[in-house]
């Protein structure tokens, strides 16, 4: 890691400045602060009231800044200074300044230029028949790119929908990225034209194209950063198609990321990283996972604990034509790279030299014995030292060293800000991984990729398995129908094999699938393959005679408590929690349970959602026969050794009554 200059911030809190001038309170290495000065109102031809603001970097008046702006007029309404339409919070984007018409009175202006700059909020007095001009400057308190760390968002849609509320375009997407302090972004819809891509790219900002890969039902969506042409001809109609995408992306110098892995949170079908559970058990994963919430953080930890190497990444999935959307970089990750090129950034991502954040000003530079993120060190009992050089604009709340999902040390850093240097001595004799998680008092957090430890003689892997079970009335392309199907995925360690899988109702076998009976594939691969309607079918992979992986579809029409049970060649008997299906429910619904377990790690997730009445789901199935269940519930519990965590969400916790443990006990 490059050496970083000492930096002390006495206060990162911003004071609300008032006329005629004001300054933010943060004091930096350089005697610079964010601030502004307003000039006397000038007569305006044609009446009305106008505010004109120009913004540059503090100490460099010839460096105008790209801006994220919110202007709140005296009537409390947001004003549009860009003419493209306002996002839901009133924000718009400008390059170096803006002019906005407002009603007379006190006008509040909020300026941001990414987490590297101290933000500024101030007020001016708009005067009828006049233009009020203000010059503002934002202080750059830290520049990670000057130390080899580049921030990116690998999942941004210039225009995701057919229609647009906000006027979008390649240049506007790039402006948002620069105004958010990003070094690069990847446009994940149809690639922008070559001339627009070139025009949006500068010496300090890369505009990249790599289309989001929507592989299919019960698989998930993938980002493919680093590719220069769309992946074509990738065979994804069979089971476990993620590995085919990884092969294709790696062949052309790209990487593959599980994106929005728990979205939507209540169901396994479609966008979330459902195949990641099976990939983890089989030890064949993508390169990275977007870690954007505490829930996805716990899933990522569980996947790592099965012996996988998986970098931390981050993205917004911003659809920039929508009023309700993130801005590029509101969730992001940083990559250590020798230069700002697509090839160097992709190599850093695949090597695990990354940390993810929720877009705030927290920068953790973590090493062990000066070895960078992604390194592997021998677990030989040698005295080690975890080293952390942390930069935070605001006072810190907590900084933790995490080993295999458990917080093994909390650094004494609460209340500190600016540059904070921390160390922790330790020894390691087992296979393990370590990350650092830091959070400030405002909820801005950062989470590093791991540093790994391996013993000279690798231990025999603990038996691992995943059971994924879902009952819903959706097609493969997640449009609603009247018929319900059970969808089953079971995966065990590669050195084991599944011999039988059973669908149970009220403890009795509804359908037994035996490996000796072979496959029944039908027109499409069961569960995951292709488009269209579901039909009964099942598949043992790679071969019924020795299959660590199984997936099946089976119709469900009777009420009861349903579960999945599986037997393995090694003599293990695995069973999912039970879910209650009510055939008399008049509404569309989805109910699911996911289990992932190995050794001292267990991960369980429950989800339920309801949608439109079944009576309205009629041919020709046009209109709002969609899949994003509005009334939903989800809950997630994990255990990493003795440490446990419980996350939950949704409009109500009442649907927990629809789940019970394999021992027929109600869930707490």
C-alpha positions in Angstrom: 0.0 0.0 0.0 1.2 3.5 -0.8 2.0 5.7 2.2 -0.7 8.0 3.2 -0.2 11.5 4.5 -1.2 12.3 8.1 -4.6 14.0 8.3 -6.3 15.4 11.3 -9.9 16.8 11.3 -10.9 18.7 14.4 -14.5 18.8 13.4 -16.4 17.2 10.5 -19.7 18.7 11.5 -21.2 21.3 9.2 -22.6 24.6 10.5 -25.6 26.1 8.6 -24.1 29.2 7.1 -26.1 32.4 6.7 -25.8 35.6 4.7 -23.6 37.1 3.6 -21.0 34.4 3.9 -20.3 31.2 5.9 -17.9 28.3 6.3 -18.1 24.7 7.2 -16.4 23.9 10.4 -14.1 21.1 9.3 -10.4 21.9 9.6 -8.0 20.1 7.4 -4.2 19.6 6.9 -4.4 22.5 4.5 -6.1 25.6 6.0 -9.2 25.0 3.7 -12.8 24.7 4.5 -16.0 24.5 2.5 -17.8 27.8 2.3 -19.4 30.5 0.2 -19.9 34.2 -0.3 -23.0 35.8 -1.8 -23.0 39.1 -3.8 -25.4 41.9 -3.7 -28.6 41.2 -5.7 -28.4 42.4 -9.3 -31.5 43.6 -11.2 -33.2 40.9 -13.4 -34.9 41.8 -16.6 -38.4 40.3 -16.8 -39.0 40.0 -13.0 -39.0 36.9 -10.9 -36.2 35.8 -8.6 -33.1 33.8 -9.6 -30.3 32.3 -7.7 -27.0 31.6 -9.5 -24.3 29.6 -7.8 -20.8 28.7 -9.1 -18.7 26.1 -7.2 -15.0 25.3 -7.3 -12.5 23.3 -5.3 -11.4 25.1 -2.2 -8.0 26.7 -2.8 -8.3 26.1 -6.6 -10.8 28.6 -8.1 -10.0 27.4 -11.6 -11.3 23.9 -10.8 -15.1 23.8 -11.0 -16.7 20.8 -9.4 -19.4 18.4 -10.5 -22.2 18.7 -8.0 -25.1 16.9 -6.3 -27.5 19.7 -5.4 -30.7 20.2 -3.4 -32.3 23.7 -3.6 -35.3 24.2 -1.2 -37.2 27.4 -2.0 -38.9 29.7 0.6 -42.2 27.8 0.0 -40.6 24.5 1.1 -40.6 23.1 -2.5 -37.5 21.8 -4.2 -36.4 23.7 -7.3 -34.8 22.3 -10.5 -31.5 23.9 -11.5 -30.7 21.4 -14.2 -33.9 21.1 -16.2 -34.0 17.3 -16.4 -36.5 16.7 -13.6 -36.0 16.3 -9.9 -35.4 13.0 -8.0 -37.7 12.2 -5.1 -35.5 13.9 -2.5 -35.3 17.0 -4.7 -31.7 16.4 -5.9 -30.4 17.4 -9.3 -26.9 17.4 -10.8 -24.8 20.2 -12.2 -21.3 20.7 -13.5 -19.5 23.6 -11.8 -22.7 25.6 -11.0 -26.3 26.2 -11.8 -29.0 28.8 -12.1 -32.5 28.3 -10.6 -35.7 30.3 -10.6 -37.3 30.4 -7.1 -40.0 32.4 -5.3 -38.6 35.4 -3.2 -37.4 34.5 0.3 -34.9 32.4 2.1 -33.5 29.7 -0.2 -31.6 26.7 1.2 -28.8 25.2 -0.9 -27.1 21.9 -0.2 -23.9 21.0 -2.1 -22.1 17.7 -2.3 -19.3 16.4 -4.6 -18.8 12.9 -3.2 -17.5 11.7 0.1 -14.0 13.1 -0.6 -15.3 16.7 -0.2 -16.7 18.3 2.9 -20.3 19.0 2.1 -21.8 22.5 2.5 -25.3 23.8 3.3 -26.1 27.5 3.3 -28.9 30.0 2.7 -29.3 33.0 0.5 -32.2 35.5 0.3 -33.9 35.5 -3.1 -35.1 38.9 -4.1 -38.0 39.6 -6.5 -36.8 41.1 -9.7 -33.2 40.3 -9.0 -30.5 37.7 -9.4 -28.5 36.7 -6.3 -25.1 35.2 -7.2 -23.0 33.1 -4.9 -19.6 31.6 -5.2 -19.0 28.5 -3.2 -16.1 26.2 -2.6 -15.9 22.6 -1.3 -12.8 21.4 0.6 -11.3 18.0 -0.5 -10.5 16.4 2.8 -9.2 13.1 1.4 -8.3 11.7 -2.0 -8.2 7.9 -2.0 -7.3 7.7 -5.7 -4.1 9.5 -5.0 -3.1 6.5 -2.9 -4.1 3.9 -5.5 -7.8 3.3 -4.4 -10.5 3.9 -6.9 -14.2 4.0 -6.2 -16.7 2.4 -8.5 -20.3 1.3 -9.0 -20.6 -1.7 -11.4 -24.4 -1.6 -11.8 -26.0 1.6 -13.1 -28.8 1.8 -15.7 -28.9 5.0 -17.7 -32.4 4.0 -18.7 -33.8 0.8 -17.3 -37.5 1.3 -18.3 -39.1 2.0 -21.6 -40.4 5.4 -20.4 -38.5 8.0 -18.4 -39.6 10.6 -15.9 -36.0 12.0 -15.5 -34.3 13.0 -18.8 -31.3 10.7 -19.0 -28.4 10.0 -21.3 -24.8 8.9 -21.3 -23.4 12.3 -20.4 -25.9 12.7 -17.6 -25.0 9.3 -16.2 -21.3 10.2 -16.2 -22.1 13.6 -14.6 -23.9 11.8 -11.7 -20.9 9.5 -11.3 -18.4 12.3 -11.2 -20.6 14.4 -8.8 -20.8 11.4 -6.5 -16.9 11.2 -6.4 -16.7 8.0 -8.4 -13.6 7.1 -10.3 -15.6 4.9 -12.6 -19.0 3.3 -13.2 -20.3 0.5 -15.3 -23.5 1.1 -17.3 -25.4 -2.2 -17.1 -28.2 -1.6 -19.7 -27.6 -1.7 -23.5 -24.1 -0.4 -24.1 -23.8 3.3 -24.8 -22.6 4.2 -28.3 -18.8 4.3 -28.6 -18.6 8.0 -29.3 -20.8 8.7 -26.2 -18.7 6.4 -24.1 -15.5 8.1 -25.2 -16.9 11.5 -24.5 -17.9 10.5 -21.0 -14.5 9.2 -20.1 -11.7 11.5 -18.8 -8.3 11.1 -17.3 -9.9 10.8 -13.9 -13.2 9.1 -14.7 -14.0 5.9 -16.6 -17.4 5.3 -18.2 -17.6 1.5 -18.8 -20.3 -0.7 -20.4 -21.0 -4.3 -19.2 -24.5 -5.4 -19.4 -26.2 -7.0 -16.4 -26.6 -10.7 -16.9 -30.1 -11.9 -15.9 -29.4 -15.6 -16.0 -32.7 -17.0 -14.9 -35.2 -18.1 -12.3 -33.7 -19.3 -9.0 -30.2 -18.3 -10.2 -30.0 -14.6 -9.8 -28.5 -11.6 -11.7 -24.8 -11.1 -12.3 -22.6 -8.1 -13.1 -19.8 -8.7 -15.5 -17.3 -5.8 -15.0 -14.2 -5.8 -17.2 -15.7 -7.2 -20.4 -15.5 -5.1 -23.5 -18.1 -6.9 -25.6 -21.4 -8.5 -24.5 -21.0 -12.2 -23.6 -22.7 -14.2 -26.4 -23.5 -17.9 -26.7 -23.1 -18.7 -23.0 -24.9 -22.0 -22.3 -27.1 -21.0 -19.3 -30.1 -23.3 -19.9 -28.7 -26.1 -17.8 -28.3 -26.4 -14.0 -25.8 -24.2 -12.2 -25.3 -21.7 -15.1 -23.3 -19.2 -13.1 -20.1 -21.2 -13.6 -20.6 -20.9 -17.4 -20.9 -17.1 -17.1 -17.7 -17.1 -15.0 -15.8 -19.1 -17.6 -16.9 -16.9 -20.4 -16.2 -13.6 -18.5 -12.7 -14.8 -17.4 -11.9 -15.8 -21.0 -12.2 -12.2 -22.1 -10.5 -10.6 -19.0 -13.7 -9.9 -17.0 -15.0 -10.7 -13.6 -18.4 -11.9 -12.3 -20.3 -10.5 -9.3 -23.4 -11.7 -7.6 -25.5 -8.5 -7.6 -28.3 -7.4 -5.3 -28.0 -10.9 -3.6 -31.1 -10.6 -1.4 -33.4 -8.7 -3.7 -36.3 -9.0 -3.3 -35.8 -10.0 0.3 -38.9 -12.3 0.6 -38.3 -14.7 -2.3 -35.7 -16.9 -3.9 -37.1 -16.5 -7.4 -35.4 -14.3 -9.9 -33.1 -11.5 -8.9 -31.4 -12.5 -5.7 -28.2 -14.7 -5.7 -30.0 -18.0 -5.2 -27.4 -20.1 -7.0 -24.7 -18.7 -4.7 -25.8 -21.1 -2.0 -25.2 -24.1 -4.2 -22.0 -22.6 -5.6 -20.7 -22.1 -2.1 -21.3 -25.8 -1.1 -19.7 -27.0 -4.3 -16.7 -24.6 -4.0 -17.2 -22.9 -7.4 -18.2 -19.3 -7.0 -18.2 -16.0 -8.9 -15.4 -13.5 -8.1 -17.3 -11.1 -5.8 -20.6 -10.3 -4.0 -22.3 -7.0 -3.6 -22.4 -6.4 0.2 -24.9 -3.6 0.7 -26.7 -4.4 4.0 -26.1 -6.2 7.3 -28.2 -9.0 5.9 -26.1 -9.5 2.8 -23.0 -9.1 5.0 -24.1 -12.1 7.1 -24.8 -14.2 3.9 -21.3 -13.2 2.6 -19.7 -14.3 5.9 -21.5 -17.7 5.6 -20.3 -18.3 2.1 -16.8 -17.4 3.1 -17.0 -19.9 6.0 -17.5 -22.7 3.6 -13.9 -22.2 2.4 -14.7 -19.9 -0.6 -12.7 -16.8 -1.8 -15.2 -14.0 -2.5 -14.4 -10.3 -2.8 -16.6 -7.6 -1.4 -18.1 -5.3 -4.0 -21.0 -2.8 -4.0 -23.4 -1.2 -6.4 -26.7 0.7 -6.5 -28.6 -0.8 -9.4 -29.7 2.8 -10.0 -32.3 3.3 -12.7 -31.6 6.9 -13.5 -34.9 7.6 -15.3 -36.9 6.9 -12.1 -37.6 9.6 -9.5 -37.3 6.9 -6.8 -33.8 5.6 -7.2 -30.3 5.7 -5.8 -27.6 7.9 -7.4 -24.5 6.1 -8.7 -22.2 5.5 -5.8 -24.8 5.8 -3.0 -23.5 2.2 -2.4 -20.1 1.5 -3.8 -16.8 -0.3 -3.4 -13.1 0.7 -3.7 -10.4 -1.2 -5.6 -6.7 -1.0 -5.1 -5.1 -0.8 -8.5 -1.8 0.5 -10.0 -3.8 2.6 -12.5 -7.3 3.7 -13.5 -7.9 1.2 -16.3 -10.6 -1.4 -16.7 -8.0 -4.1 -16.8 -6.3 -3.0 -13.5 -9.6 -2.6 -11.7 -10.9 -6.0 -12.8 -7.6 -7.6 -11.7 -7.9 -5.9 -8.3 -11.5 -7.1 -7.9 -10.6 -10.7 -8.7 -7.6 -10.5 -6.4 -9.8 -9.4 -3.5 -8.2 -6.0 -3.1 -11.4 -4.2 -2.3 -13.7 -2.7 0.4 -17.4 -1.9 0.2 -19.2 1.1 1.7 -22.6 2.7 1.7 -21.2 5.7 0.0 -20.0 7.6 3.0 -16.6 9.1 4.0 -15.0 6.1 5.7 -11.8 4.6 4.3 -10.3 1.5 6.0 -6.9 0.4 4.7 -6.3 -3.0 6.3 -3.3 -5.2 6.2 -1.8 -8.0 8.3 2.0 -7.9 8.6 1.9 -5.4 5.7 0.2 -8.0 3.4 -2.7 -6.5 1.5 -6.3 -7.6 1.2 -6.8 -10.8 -0.7 -3.5 -12.2 0.6 -3.0 -15.7 1.9 -0.8 -16.2 5.0 0.3 -19.4 6.7 -1.7 -20.4 9.8 1.4 -21.5 11.7 1.0 -19.7 15.0 3.4 -16.9 14.1 2.9 -13.7 16.0 0.9 -11.4 13.7 -0.2 -7.8 13.7 -3.4 -6.5 12.2 -2.8 -3.0 11.0 -5.5 -0.5 10.1 -5.0 3.0 8.7 -8.5 4.5 8.9 -9.7 7.8 7.5 -13.1 9.2 8.6 -14.6 12.6 8.1 -17.0 12.2 11.0 -16.4 10.7 14.5 -16.3 6.9 14.6 -18.8 4.7 16.3 -17.2 1.3 16.1 -14.3 -0.5 14.4 -14.2 -4.3 14.6 -11.8 -7.0 13.5 -13.9 -10.0 12.4 -12.7 -13.5 12.1 -15.0 -16.1 10.4 -18.0 -14.0 11.0 -17.3 -13.3 14.7 -16.0 -10.0 16.1 -12.8 -11.0 17.8 -11.6 -7.5 18.6 -13.2 -4.0 19.0 -10.7 -1.3 18.5 -10.6 1.7 20.9 -11.6 4.2 18.3 -15.0 5.5 19.2 -15.2 9.3 18.8 -12.1 9.6 16.8 -12.0 11.1 13.3 -9.6 12.1 10.6 -6.7 9.6 10.3 -6.8 6.9 13.0 -4.0 4.2 13.2 -4.8 1.0 14.9 -3.0 -2.3 15.5 -3.9 -5.6 17.1 -1.5 -8.5 17.8 -2.7 -12.1 17.4 -1.8 -15.6 16.2 -3.6 -17.9 13.9 -3.3 -21.7 13.7 -6.5 -22.6 11.7 -8.0 -22.0 8.3 -9.6 -18.6 8.8 -10.3 -15.2 7.2 -10.2 -11.7 8.7 -12.0 -8.5 7.7 -12.5 -5.1 9.2 -15.8 -3.3 9.6 -15.8 0.4 10.5 -18.9 2.7 11.1 -19.1 6.3 12.0 -21.7 8.1 14.2 -23.8 8.9 11.2 -24.2 5.4 10.0 -21.6 5.5 7.2 -19.8 2.1 7.1 -17.1 0.3 5.3 -16.3 -3.4 5.1 -13.0 -4.8 3.7 -12.5 -7.9 1.7 -10.7 -10.7 3.6 -7.1 -11.7 4.3 -7.0 -15.5 4.4 -5.0 -18.0 6.6 -4.3 -21.6 5.5 -2.5 -24.3 7.5 0.3 -26.3 5.9 -1.9 -29.3 6.0 -5.4 -28.2 5.0 -8.1 -29.7 7.2 -10.7 -32.0 5.8 -13.7 -29.8 4.8 -16.7 -30.1 7.1 -19.8 -31.6 5.4 -21.8 -28.8 3.9 -25.3 -28.5 2.4 -28.0 -26.2 1.2 -31.7 -26.8 1.0 -33.8 -24.2 -0.9 -37.5 -24.6 -0.9 -40.2 -22.4 -2.4 -44.0 -22.6 -3.2 -45.3 -19.9 -5.5 -47.6 -19.3 -8.4 -45.2 -17.6 -10.8 -43.8 -18.6 -14.2 -40.1 -18.9 -14.9 -40.2 -15.2 -16.0 -42.0 -14.4 -12.8 -45.5 -13.6 -14.1 -48.4 -14.7 -12.0 -50.5 -17.8 -12.7 -53.3 -19.6 -10.8 -51.3 -22.9 -10.4 -48.8 -23.3 -7.5 -45.6 -25.3 -7.8 -43.0 -26.4 -5.2 -39.5 -25.6 -6.3 -36.7 -27.6 -4.7 -32.9 -27.2 -4.8 -30.6 -29.5 -2.7 -26.8 -29.4 -2.8 -24.3 -31.3 -0.7 -20.5 -31.4 -0.6 -18.8 -32.6 -3.8 -17.4 -35.7 -1.9 -20.9 -36.8 -1.0 -24.0 -37.5 -3.2 -27.7 -37.2 -2.9 -29.6 -40.5 -3.1 -33.2 -39.4 -2.5 -35.1 -36.2 -2.1 -38.6 -36.1 -0.7 -41.4 -33.5 -0.7 -43.3 -33.8 2.6 -46.8 -32.6 3.6 -47.7 -32.8 7.3 -44.8 -35.2 7.7 -45.9 -37.6 5.0 -44.2 -38.2 1.7 -46.0 -36.5 -1.2 -43.4 -37.2 -3.8 -40.2 -39.2 -3.5 -37.4 -38.5 -6.0 -34.8 -41.3 -6.0 -31.5 -41.1 -7.9 -32.0 -44.6 -9.2 -35.1 -43.3 -11.1 -33.0 -41.0 -13.2 -34.0 -37.6 -14.6 -37.3 -36.2 -15.9 -36.4 -32.9 -17.6 -39.3 -32.3 -20.0 -39.1 -29.3 -22.3 -36.8 -27.2 -20.0 -34.4 -27.7 -17.1 -36.5 -27.9 -13.9 -36.5 -24.8 -11.7 -33.8 -22.8 -13.5 -33.9 -23.3 -17.2 -35.2 -21.0 -19.9 -38.5 -19.2 -20.0 -42.2 -20.2 -20.0 -44.5 -22.2 -17.7 -43.4 -24.7 -15.1 -44.2 -28.4 -15.4 -43.4 -31.5 -13.2 -39.7 -32.4 -13.6 -36.5 -33.1 -11.8 -32.7 -33.3 -12.5 -29.7 -35.0 -10.7 -26.5 -33.2 -11.5 -24.0 -34.0 -13.0 -25.3 -37.6 -13.1 -28.0 -39.5 -11.1 -25.4 -42.1 -10.1 -23.3 -39.5 -8.3 -25.1 -36.2 -7.9 -24.2 -33.7 -5.2 -26.9 -31.4 -6.7 -30.6 -31.8 -7.3 -33.5 -29.6 -8.5 -37.2 -30.3 -9.1 -40.6 -28.7 -9.8 -43.8 -30.3 -8.4 -47.4 -29.1 -8.4 -49.0 -28.2 -5.1 -52.7 -28.0 -4.6 -53.6 -29.1 -1.1 -53.2 -27.2 2.2 -50.7 -28.3 4.7 -47.2 -28.0 6.2 -44.7 -28.7 3.5 -41.0 -29.5 3.8 -38.1 -31.0 1.9 -36.0 -34.0 3.2 -32.9 -35.4 1.6 -30.7 -38.4 2.1 -27.0 -38.7 1.1 -24.7 -41.5 0.3 -22.7 -40.8 3.5 -25.8 -41.5 5.6 -26.8 -37.9 6.3 -30.5 -37.0 6.6 -31.2 -33.4 5.9 -34.6 -31.6 6.4 -35.8 -28.1 5.8 -38.1 -26.1 8.0 -41.8 -26.5 7.3 -43.8 -23.9 5.5 -47.6 -23.6 5.6 -49.4 -23.5 2.3 -53.1 -22.5 2.3 -54.9 -23.6 -0.8 -57.9 -21.4 0.3 -55.9 -18.2 0.2 -57.5 -16.1 -2.5 -54.3 -14.2 -3.2 -51.2 -14.9 -5.2 -48.4 -15.8 -2.8 -44.8 -17.0 -2.4 -43.3 -18.7 0.6 -39.7 -19.9 0.9 -37.1 -21.2 3.2 -33.3 -21.3 2.6 -30.8 -23.3 4.6 -27.0 -23.2 4.3 -24.8 -25.1 6.9 -21.3 -26.4 7.4 -19.5 -27.0 10.6 -20.0 -24.1 13.1 -21.8 -22.0 10.4 -25.6 -22.0 9.8 -27.7 -19.6 7.8 -31.5 -19.7 7.5 -33.8 -17.3 5.7 -37.6 -17.3 5.6 -39.7 -15.2 3.2 -43.4 -14.7 2.4 -45.2 -12.3 0.1 -48.7 -11.8 -1.3 -49.9 -10.1 -4.5 -53.0 -9.7 -6.6 -56.1 -12.0 -6.2 -55.9 -15.3 -8.0 -59.4 -14.5 -9.5 -57.8 -11.7 -11.4 -55.0 -13.8 -12.9 -56.7 -14.7 -16.1 -55.7 -15.3 -19.8 -54.3 -13.6 -21.8 -52.3 -12.6 -18.6 -51.8 -9.0 -19.6 -51.5 -6.0 -17.4 -50.0 -6.1 -13.9 -49.4 -9.8 -13.6 -46.1 -9.1 -12.0 -44.0 -10.7 -9.4 -42.8 -8.1 -6.9 -45.0 -9.0 -4.0 -46.0 -5.8 -2.2 -47.1 -7.3 1.1 -44.1 -9.2 2.3 -42.1 -10.5 5.3 -38.6 -11.9 5.6 -36.4 -13.0 8.5 -32.8 -14.3 8.6 -30.9 -16.0 11.4 -27.2 -16.9 11.3 -24.8 -18.6 13.7 -21.0 -18.4 13.5 -19.9 -20.6 16.3 -21.4 -19.1 19.5 -22.2 -15.7 17.8 -25.7 -15.3 16.4 -27.5 -12.6 14.5 -31.2 -12.0 13.7 -32.3 -9.7 10.8 -35.9 -9.2 9.8 -38.1 -6.9 7.7 -41.4 -6.4 6.0 -44.7 -4.8 6.8 -45.6 -7.3 9.5 -43.9 -10.1 11.5 -47.2 -12.0 11.6 -46.2 -14.4 8.7 -43.6 -16.1 11.0 -46.5 -18.3 12.1 -46.4 -19.8 8.6 -43.0 -21.4 9.4 -41.9 -24.0 11.9 -38.8 -25.9 12.5 -38.1 -29.4 11.3 -39.0 -30.7 14.7 -42.5 -29.2 14.3 -41.9 -26.5 16.8 -43.1 -23.0 16.1 -40.4 -20.5 15.1 -39.8 -17.9 17.8 
